[in-house]
């Protein structure tokens, strides 16, 4: 079990710097897993529609969020690219599915 000592964080002036320091301490997993959690919650919220629509909608919203997180350098750009391909693939499936 890996333990992280976050009590000795220096130069933390607010919530943003605390999240950044915590994300650095966990090797970039903290914000990435938060984004995955948001994706799953949105997917479950949109599941009352078609599954393809739910995946497309939740991946689009998470893609918008991930662009800001990549700009803040809190997540890797691969998260954003995966969400971009999920959104594009879902949009293509929706386009081909409509009559």
C-alpha positions in Angstrom: 0.0 0.0 0.0 1.4 3.4 -1.0 1.1 6.2 1.4 1.5 9.8 0.5 2.5 12.4 3.0 0.6 15.5 2.0 1.1 17.3 5.4 4.5 18.6 4.3 3.4 20.4 1.2 5.1 23.8 0.8 3.9 26.9 -1.0 0.2 25.9 -1.0 -1.8 29.1 -1.2 -5.2 27.8 -2.2 -7.3 24.9 -3.5 -5.7 25.0 -7.0 -2.2 24.7 -5.7 -3.2 22.0 -3.3 -4.8 19.9 -6.1 -1.7 20.5 -8.2 0.6 19.4 -5.5 -1.5 16.4 -4.7 -1.7 15.4 -8.3 2.1 15.7 -8.6 2.4 13.5 -5.5 0.2 10.8 -6.9 2.0 10.8 -10.3 -0.8 12.5 -12.1 -3.5 10.0 -11.2 -5.7 12.2 -8.9 -7.2 14.5 -11.6 -7.3 11.8 -14.2 -9.4 9.6 -11.9 -11.6 12.6 -11.1 -12.2 13.0 -14.8 -13.0 9.3 -15.2 -15.5 9.6 -12.3 -17.2 12.6 -14.0 -17.4 10.5 -17.2 -19.0 7.6 -15.5 -21.5 9.8 -13.6 -22.4 11.6 -16.8 -22.8 8.3 -18.7 -25.1 7.0 -16.0 -27.1 10.3 -16.1 -27.4 10.1 -19.9 -28.2 6.4 -20.1 -31.9 7.1 -20.3 -31.2 8.1 -23.9 -29.6 5.7 -26.4 -26.2 4.3 -25.3 -24.3 5.9 -28.2 -25.9 9.2 -27.3 -24.9 8.8 -23.7 -21.3 8.0 -24.6 -21.1 10.8 -27.0 -22.6 13.4 -24.7 -20.5 12.4 -21.7 -17.3 12.2 -23.7 -17.9 15.6 -25.2 -18.5 17.2 -21.8 -15.4 15.5 -20.4 -13.4 16.6 -23.5 -14.3 20.2 -22.8 -13.2 19.8 -19.2 -10.0 18.0 -20.2 -8.9 20.8 -22.4 -8.8 23.1 -19.4 -7.0 20.4 -17.3 -4.4 19.9 -20.0 -3.8 23.7 -20.1 -3.3 23.6 -16.3 -0.9 20.7 -16.9 -2.9 18.5 -14.4 -3.5 15.6 -16.9 -1.7 14.2 -19.8 -2.8 15.1 -23.3 -3.6 11.5 -24.0 -6.8 11.8 -21.8 -7.9 14.6 -24.0 -7.2 12.7 -27.2 -9.0 9.6 -26.1 -12.0 11.7 -25.3 -11.8 13.5 -28.6 -11.8 10.1 -30.5 -14.7 8.9 -28.4 -16.7 12.0 -29.2 -15.8 11.8 -32.9 -16.6 8.1 -33.1 -19.9 8.6 -31.3 -20.8 11.5 -33.5 -20.0 9.5 -36.6 -22.2 6.6 -35.3 -25.0 9.0 -34.6 -24.7 10.5 -38.1 -24.7 7.1 -39.8 -27.6 5.8 -37.6 -30.0 8.5 -38.4 -32.3 7.9 -41.4 
